[in-house]
Amino acid sequence: MNVLEHIGKEAKKAAPVLGTLSTEKKNQVLLKAASNLTAGMDRILAANEKDMEQGRAKGMKAGLLDRLKLTPERIEGMAEGLRQIAGLADPIGQVIEEHRPPNGLRIRQVRVPLGVVGIIYEARPNVTADAFGLCFKTGNVAILRGGSDAIHSNHTIVEILQETLAAQGCPVSAISLLEDTSRETAAAFMRLNSYIDVLIPRGSAGLIAAVVKNSTVPVIETGSGNCHIYVDEAADLSMAVEIVYNAKTQRIGVCNACESLVVHEKVRNAFLPLLAERLSEKQVELRGDARAREAVPMKEASQEDWGMEYLDYILSVKVVDSLSEAVSHINQYNTGHSEAIITEDKAHAEQFLREVDAAAVYVNASTRFTDGFEFGFGAEIGISTQKLHARGPMGLLALTSYKYKIYGKGQVRK
């Protein structure tokens, strides 16, 4: 038996055990795991520094290095995510609906775990703890395949989590990490439908497309983020400057960062110089169309720029003549992730909310809030940009299915 099949079999064996754990036991394990992550901070940071050294040696882009880097604050954030998950209501066993048809049967629709969840992700070691917490609280087993760039960080985090599980009398195989990060193993993982119930990819557009194309396991697609902010003719320009600055520069290597700016013609001359000055503090490169370049000196945008997720200090700028044109441009080039309008006109805000096709649509706020932690989910398993089963930040409910429990009194079908 190869290693991958062994992991799959052990995961399948652990699934029924996890699915029947009490809420109290799950919360106890999660709180202990949070404590152990902070207690093991030096171990995790040492492992992460090995990954960072390798990343720098390979010339990894700044945005990807930012995703890879762990700090004491980020590790504490991982632990806090587990604590928040422990504090959330347990959806497993929740009765969604109950009714009695004329035949007298009592039919209950009840939430249950998905089973075994496979997660493929790139250089984001915080995903390791988030995935464990959300899967464990919902009674799911997690098999993780992180990228080679974060292998030392992921190994150490999983090691600490497995130590916690063993000490708490729970199956260690509740979480597993594929140590072999080769493409061949990843491809085999995508075809492990005998053991995995659902596969969730997190990472670049290329990674997600490869999983969707090659997997024989059902996939929940989490998309890349070409997120737009539209500055309306009725915008508060000082507010708009600060929102765009935050959405673009607070963290450049995340999927909810602003990559594309759309500006109404009537405010371009007043707004773009103010924004360019603010963004110059972070040396953000602007790439714009002809009208944007008339307002502020910047590089010429190519057609590819409108659909680009840069994950870098680069921002495309498009000038439009109307809200409808802005919506059309955004719907053509967005990735269904997060879009925002800055406006004081309520009718414009409602039209934008209604017509823009994305998982999260904002009025007068940064796109950086599209996040499970910020939405009150404690953490997230990913941000779904598809429309089936789950959409947007996926917390506990997104990791459940349901089954029907039917109670009878001797009924037979005639």
C-alpha positions in Angstrom: 0.0 0.0 0.0 1.5 3.4 -0.9 1.6 6.3 1.5 -1.2 8.2 -0.1 -3.6 5.3 0.0 -2.6 4.6 3.6 -3.4 8.2 4.6 -6.7 7.9 2.8 -7.7 4.7 4.6 -6.8 6.1 8.0 -8.7 9.2 7.3 -11.8 7.3 6.3 -11.5 5.2 9.4 -11.3 8.3 11.6 -14.3 10.0 10.0 -17.1 8.2 11.9 -15.2 8.8 15.2 -15.0 12.5 14.6 -18.5 12.7 13.4 -19.8 11.5 16.7 -17.6 13.5 19.1 -19.6 15.7 21.5 -19.4 19.5 21.2 -17.8 19.7 24.6 -15.0 17.3 23.5 -14.4 19.2 20.2 -14.2 22.5 22.0 -11.8 21.1 24.6 -9.4 19.9 21.9 -9.6 23.1 20.0 -8.8 25.2 23.0 -5.9 22.9 23.9 -4.6 23.1 20.3 -4.7 26.9 20.5 -2.6 26.9 23.7 -0.2 24.4 22.2 0.3 26.5 19.1 1.3 29.5 21.1 3.5 27.4 23.4 5.2 26.0 20.4 5.7 29.4 18.8 9.5 29.1 18.8 9.3 25.7 17.0 7.0 27.1 14.4 9.0 30.3 13.8 12.2 28.3 13.4 10.6 26.1 10.8 9.1 29.1 9.0 12.5 30.8 8.8 13.8 27.7 6.9 10.9 28.2 4.4 11.6 31.9 4.2 15.3 31.4 3.5 14.5 29.0 0.7 11.9 31.4 -0.7 14.3 34.4 -0.7 17.0 32.2 -2.3 14.5 31.2 -5.1 13.6 34.9 -5.7 10.0 34.6 -4.5 7.9 37.7 -5.1 7.3 40.0 -2.1 3.6 39.2 -2.1 4.2 35.5 -1.9 6.9 35.9 0.8 4.3 37.9 2.8 1.8 35.0 2.5 4.5 32.6 3.6 5.9 34.6 6.6 4.8 33.8 10.1 5.3 36.2 13.0 4.4 35.9 16.7 1.3 38.0 15.9 0.2 35.7 13.0 0.7 32.6 15.1 -1.4 34.2 17.9 -3.9 35.0 15.2 -4.0 31.3 14.3 -4.6 30.3 17.9 -7.3 33.0 18.3 -9.0 31.5 15.2 -9.2 28.2 17.0 -10.5 29.8 20.1 -13.2 31.6 18.2 -14.2 28.4 16.4 -14.5 26.7 19.8 -16.9 29.5 20.9 -19.1 29.1 17.8 -22.3 27.1 17.8 -21.8 23.5 16.7 -23.8 22.9 13.5 -23.6 19.1 13.6 -26.9 17.5 14.6 -28.7 20.8 14.0 -32.3 20.2 12.7 -32.6 22.3 9.6 -36.3 21.5 8.9 -38.9 19.1 10.2 -42.3 18.3 8.8 -45.0 15.6 8.7 -46.4 14.6 5.3 -50.0 13.1 5.1 -48.6 9.6 5.5 -47.7 10.4 9.1 -43.9 10.1 8.8 -41.9 12.5 10.9 -39.1 13.8 8.6 -36.1 15.7 9.9 -33.4 17.3 7.8 -30.2 17.3 10.0 -26.7 18.7 9.5 -23.9 16.1 9.2 -20.2 16.3 8.4 -19.0 16.1 4.8 -16.6 13.3 5.9 -13.0 13.6 4.6 -12.0 17.0 3.3 -8.9 17.3 1.1 -7.3 20.7 0.9 -4.6 21.7 -1.6 -3.0 25.1 -1.0 0.2 27.0 -1.6 2.6 29.0 0.6 0.1 29.9 3.4 0.9 28.0 6.6 -1.9 29.7 8.5 -4.3 27.7 6.4 -3.1 24.6 8.1 -4.4 25.6 11.5 -7.6 27.2 10.1 -8.4 24.0 8.1 -7.9 21.8 11.1 -10.1 24.0 13.4 -13.0 24.3 11.0 -12.9 20.6 9.9 -12.5 19.3 13.5 -15.4 21.4 14.8 -17.7 20.1 12.1 -16.6 16.5 12.6 -14.6 16.3 9.3 -11.2 14.7 8.8 -8.7 16.9 7.0 -6.0 15.8 4.6 -3.7 18.7 3.6 -1.4 19.1 0.7 0.5 22.3 1.1 3.1 23.7 -1.2 6.8 22.8 -1.1 7.6 26.4 -0.2 5.9 26.0 3.3 6.7 22.4 4.0 8.7 23.0 7.2 6.1 25.4 8.6 3.2 23.0 7.7 5.0 20.0 9.1 5.6 21.6 12.5 2.1 23.0 12.8 0.6 19.6 12.0 3.0 17.9 14.4 1.8 20.1 17.2 -1.9 19.5 16.3 -1.3 15.7 16.1 0.4 15.8 19.5 -2.7 17.6 20.9 -5.0 15.0 19.4 -3.1 12.1 20.8 -3.0 13.7 24.3 -6.7 14.2 24.1 -7.5 10.6 23.1 -8.6 11.5 19.5 -7.5 9.9 16.3 -4.2 11.5 15.2 -5.4 10.9 11.6 -8.0 13.6 12.1 -5.4 15.8 10.3 -2.7 14.5 7.9 -0.2 16.3 5.8 1.2 15.0 2.5 5.0 15.4 3.0 5.5 14.6 -0.7 4.7 17.8 -2.5 5.4 16.6 -6.0 3.0 17.2 -8.8 2.6 13.4 -9.3 1.4 13.0 -5.7 -0.9 16.1 -6.0 -2.4 14.5 -9.2 -2.9 11.2 -7.4 -4.5 13.1 -4.4 -7.0 14.7 -6.8 -8.1 11.2 -7.9 -8.5 9.7 -4.4 -12.2 9.7 -4.6 -12.5 6.3 -2.8 -11.5 8.1 0.4 -12.0 11.9 0.0 -15.5 13.3 -0.1 -14.7 16.9 -1.2 -11.6 18.8 -2.4 -10.9 22.5 -1.7 -8.1 24.2 -3.5 -6.7 27.5 -2.2 -4.1 29.5 -4.1 -3.3 30.9 -7.5 -5.7 30.9 -10.4 -3.4 28.3 -12.1 -3.6 25.9 -9.1 -7.4 26.2 -8.8 -7.8 25.6 -12.6 -5.6 22.5 -12.4 -7.6 21.1 -9.6 -10.9 21.8 -11.2 -9.7 20.2 -14.5 -8.0 17.1 -13.1 -9.9 16.1 -10.0 -12.3 13.2 -9.8 -13.2 14.3 -6.3 -16.0 16.9 -6.1 -14.4 20.4 -5.8 -15.5 23.5 -4.0 -13.7 26.2 -6.1 -12.1 29.0 -4.3 -11.1 31.8 -6.7 -8.3 34.2 -7.2 -9.1 37.8 -6.4 -9.1 40.5 -9.0 -11.0 42.8 -6.7 -12.2 46.2 -7.9 -13.1 49.5 -6.1 -15.3 51.9 -8.0 -15.0 55.5 -7.0 -18.4 57.0 -7.9 -19.1 60.6 -9.0 -20.8 61.0 -5.6 -17.9 59.6 -3.6 -16.3 61.2 -0.5 -12.9 61.5 -2.0 -10.9 61.6 1.2 -12.7 58.4 2.3 -12.0 56.8 -1.1 -8.3 57.6 -0.8 -8.0 55.8 2.5 -10.1 52.8 1.5 -8.1 52.2 -1.7 -4.9 52.7 0.2 -5.9 50.1 2.8 -7.3 47.6 0.2 -4.2 47.9 -2.0 -1.4 48.1 0.5 -2.3 46.6 3.9 -1.3 43.2 2.7 -0.5 42.8 -1.0 -0.3 39.0 -1.1 -3.9 38.2 -0.3 -6.9 37.4 -2.5 -9.1 40.2 -1.1 -6.6 43.0 -1.9 -7.7 45.6 -4.4 -6.1 45.0 -7.8 -8.2 47.2 -10.0 -9.6 50.7 -9.6 -12.5 52.2 -11.6 -13.1 55.9 -11.4 -15.9 58.1 -12.6 -14.9 60.7 -15.2 -16.4 63.6 -13.1 -14.0 63.0 -10.2 -10.8 61.7 -12.0 -9.0 65.0 -12.0 -9.7 65.7 -8.3 -9.3 62.1 -7.1 -6.4 60.5 -8.9 -3.7 63.0 -7.9 -4.8 62.6 -4.2 -4.6 58.9 -4.5 -1.3 58.8 -6.4 0.3 60.9 -3.7 -1.0 58.6 -0.9 0.0 55.4 -2.8 3.5 56.8 -3.4 4.2 56.2 0.3 4.3 52.4 -0.7 5.7 53.0 -4.2 2.6 51.6 -5.8 2.8 51.4 -9.6 -0.3 52.7 -11.4 -1.3 51.4 -14.9 -4.1 53.3 -16.5 -6.1 54.0 -19.6 -5.7 57.2 -21.6 -8.0 59.3 -19.4 -6.4 58.1 -16.2 -3.0 59.0 -17.6 -4.2 62.5 -18.4 -5.0 63.1 -14.8 -1.8 61.6 -13.3 1.4 60.4 -15.0 1.4 56.6 -15.0 2.2 53.5 -17.1 -0.2 52.6 -19.9 -2.4 49.6 -19.0 -2.5 46.7 -21.4 -5.6 44.6 -22.0 -4.2 41.9 -19.7 -4.0 44.4 -16.8 -7.8 44.6 -16.5 -8.0 41.0 -15.4 -4.7 40.6 -13.5 -4.3 39.5 -9.9 -1.0 41.2 -9.3 -0.3 40.3 -5.6 2.2 43.2 -5.8 2.3 46.9 -5.4 0.6 47.5 -8.8 -2.9 48.9 -9.4 -4.8 49.2 -12.7 -6.9 52.3 -13.3 -9.9 52.6 -15.6 -12.0 55.7 -16.1 -15.7 55.4 -16.9 -18.6 57.7 -17.8 -21.3 56.1 -15.7 -22.1 53.6 -12.9 -23.5 51.2 -15.5 -20.2 51.3 -17.4 -18.4 50.6 -14.2 -20.6 47.6 -13.4 -20.2 46.3 -16.9 -16.4 46.6 -16.7 -16.2 44.9 -13.3 -18.5 42.0 -14.3 -16.4 41.4 -17.4 -13.0 41.3 -15.6 -13.7 40.3 -12.0 -13.2 36.8 -10.5 -16.4 36.8 -8.5 -14.6 37.6 -5.3 -15.0 41.0 -3.7 -16.0 44.4 -5.2 -16.7 47.8 -3.6 -18.3 51.1 -4.4 -17.4 54.4 -2.7 -20.4 56.7 -2.9 -22.7 58.9 -0.9 -25.6 58.2 -3.3 -27.8 55.5 -1.8 -29.5 54.7 -5.2 -26.1 54.2 -6.7 -25.0 52.0 -3.8 -28.1 49.8 -4.1 -27.7 49.5 -7.9 -24.1 48.4 -7.4 -25.0 45.9 -4.8 -27.8 44.5 -7.0 -26.0 44.3 -10.3 -22.4 43.4 -9.5 -21.9 39.6 -9.6 -19.5 38.7 -6.8 -19.5 36.8 -3.5 -19.0 39.9 -1.5 -20.1 43.4 -2.5 -19.2 46.4 -0.4 -20.4 50.0 0.0 -17.9 52.5 1.5 -15.5 49.8 2.9 -12.3 48.0 2.1 -12.4 44.7 0.2 -9.9 43.4 2.8 -12.8 42.5 5.1 -13.7 39.4 3.0 -12.3 37.0 5.5 -13.7 34.4 7.8 -12.2 36.0 10.9 -13.6 39.4 10.1 -17.0 37.9 9.2 -17.2 36.3 12.6 -16.6 32.7 11.5 -13.4 32.4 13.6 -11.5 31.3 10.5 -12.2 30.2 7.0 -11.5 27.2 4.8 -11.4 29.4 1.8 -13.5 32.0 -0.1 -15.7 30.3 -2.6 -16.3 32.1 -5.9 -18.7 29.5 -7.2 -22.4 29.4 -6.6 -23.2 25.8 -5.7 -23.1 24.7 -2.1 -21.2 27.6 -0.7 -20.2 31.2 -1.7 -17.9 33.7 -0.1 -16.0 33.1 3.1 -16.6 29.4 4.1 -17.0 28.8 7.8 -18.6 25.9 9.7 -21.8 25.6 7.7 -20.0 25.3 4.4 -18.3 22.2 5.8 -21.6 20.4 6.4 -24.0 18.4 4.4 -27.3 17.0 5.6 -29.2 13.8 5.8 -32.9 13.0 6.4 -33.9 11.2 9.6 -37.4 9.6 9.2 -39.5 8.3 12.1 -42.4 6.1 11.4 -45.1 4.0 13.2 -45.4 1.1 10.9 -46.1 2.9 7.7 -45.8 1.0 4.4 -46.1 2.4 0.9 -49.2 1.5 -1.0 
